[in-house]
Amino acid sequence: MKTPQEIAFTRLLKIMDELREQCPWDKKQTLESLRHLTIEETYELSDAIIENNMPELKKELGDILLHIVFYAKIASEKNEFTITDVINSLCEKMITRHPHIYGDVKVENAEEVKQNWEKIKLGKEGNKSVLGGVPKGLPAMIKAERIQEKVRGVGFDWENTEQVWQKVEEEMGELKAEIISKKSTKKTEEEFGDLLFALINYSRFLNISPETALEKANKKFIRRFEFIEQKINEQGKSIVDSNLTEMDGFWNEAKKQGL
């Protein structure tokens, strides 16, 4: 007897087959045409996670799953691979990367697990560089996180949080010196980037995701600015007719209200 999971997944595959055969829109799609939609769905999933919106999270996970099945369906039509191949390949990779579960390797904590992953990728999986698996198209902040995590996996890391903060202060000083000198915009940009990279490194030692932290700051700013707009509209005015003093007053009111 099939499990509920098997029944549900088989149903999804059947629906995908039917849509690909009968729906004009689904028949038209290619790997390339789906790509930007997948990126959009991934960001929507991220929003649901940040908002801790479980009903929305369930929906977005379904959308991502649909895209995975869709890509595999298109690949199977090209006689490249099937969804079965995708799943089996994933299973084999998970077994290979967890020798402490499926082999005789001993680990003490999650950090040792990550270090083993990097060694496996460089050995059995054939990566030529520790950083070879970092996608070139990642957004810069996420890419910085991945780079730092990767090199940490092979032992290239700071020993403690204080050292990282000293690096942040050092980069802040170098940026300030460049700004004061006004010699080179290019050098100022470089120092600004170094400071961001150091701050992202520091966030890792605080167990904080810089991407999540920044997105929460974005959302907070939006809430407070929309509060300003609302208050000004209630006065029968437009935001463009207000002055900074008035807007600052409403901004502080929004902060007091916990927005």
NORBEL-V672809 format. One record per run of one state. SS is the DSSP state (@ for helix, = for strand, . for the rest). FROM is the first residue (numbers start at 0). TO is the last residue. Records with the same first field share a line. If there is no record, write none. Layout:
# NORBEL-V672809
SS->FROM-TO ; FROM-TO
This chain:
# NORBEL-V672809
.->0-2 ; 22-22 ; 28-29 ; 50-52 ; 77-81 ; 97-97 ; 102-108 ; 122-128 ; 133-138 ; 152-159 ; 181-183 ; 205-208 ; 234-237 ; 241-242 ; 256-258
@->3-21 ; 23-27 ; 30-49 ; 53-76 ; 82-96 ; 98-101 ; 109-121 ; 129-132 ; 139-151 ; 160-180 ; 184-204 ; 209-233 ; 238-240 ; 243-255
